Amino acid sequence: MSSAHEEAAHARQPEASIYTDSDDRRRHRGIMQAIAEEMQRPFDEIAELYEEVLRQMRARARIPDFLPVLVSKKVKQICRRH
């Protein structure tokens, strides 16, 4: 049987794979906050969308340094359509 600690670690695993390290996470979270303010949307809504787009783009990114710009652009496009 798995313990609650193991289950919690497993539940966090997908998010951990999105960010390369704590600095990467902090950088993306700052971008999410800026988009939420610019688009006048709740942070949680933007964070969920941003992380989904980031997850998709990171899987096929050739130059990861461009991800913040590309993900931001895509998230803003989606927000404008909805």
C-alpha positions in Angstrom: 0.0 0.0 0.0 1.2 3.5 -0.7 1.4 6.1 2.0 -0.2 9.5 1.9 3.3 11.0 1.4 3.9 8.8 -1.7 0.5 9.7 -3.1 1.2 13.4 -2.6 4.6 13.1 -4.3 3.0 11.2 -7.2 0.3 13.9 -7.5 3.0 16.6 -7.7 5.1 14.7 -10.3 3.4 16.2 -13.5 4.1 19.8 -12.3 7.7 19.0 -11.5 8.3 17.9 -15.0 7.1 21.2 -16.4 9.8 23.3 -14.7 13.5 22.6 -15.0 14.2 24.0 -11.5 13.0 26.5 -8.9 14.3 29.5 -10.9 12.5 28.3 -14.0 9.3 27.9 -12.0 9.6 31.3 -10.4 10.2 32.9 -13.9 7.1 31.3 -15.4 5.0 32.1 -12.3 6.0 35.8 -12.7 4.9 35.7 -16.4 1.6 34.1 -15.4 1.0 36.9 -12.9 1.7 39.5 -15.5 -0.6 37.9 -18.1 -3.4 37.6 -15.5 -3.1 41.3 -14.7 -2.8 42.3 -18.4 -5.8 40.1 -19.4 -7.8 41.0 -16.3 -8.3 37.3 -15.5 -7.9 35.3 -12.3 -4.4 34.1 -11.7 -5.5 30.5 -11.2 -7.3 30.5 -14.6 -4.2 31.8 -16.3 -1.9 29.4 -14.4 -3.9 26.4 -15.5 -3.9 27.4 -19.1 -0.3 28.5 -19.1 0.9 25.3 -17.6 -1.0 23.2 -20.1 0.4 25.2 -23.0 3.9 25.0 -21.4 3.6 21.2 -21.0 2.7 20.9 -24.7 5.3 23.2 -26.0 8.1 21.9 -23.8 7.6 18.4 -25.1 8.6 19.6 -28.6 10.8 22.6 -27.9 14.1 22.8 -29.7 15.2 25.9 -28.0 13.7 26.0 -24.4 14.9 29.5 -23.8 12.1 30.8 -26.1 9.4 29.0 -24.2 8.4 32.0 -22.0 7.8 34.2 -25.1 6.0 31.5 -27.1 3.8 30.2 -24.3 2.9 33.8 -23.3 1.9 34.6 -26.8 -0.3 31.5 -27.1 -2.0 32.0 -23.7 -2.9 35.6 -24.7 -4.3 34.5 -28.0 -6.5 31.9 -26.3 -7.7 34.4 -23.7 -8.6 36.9 -26.4 -10.7 34.3 -28.2 -12.7 33.4 -25.0 
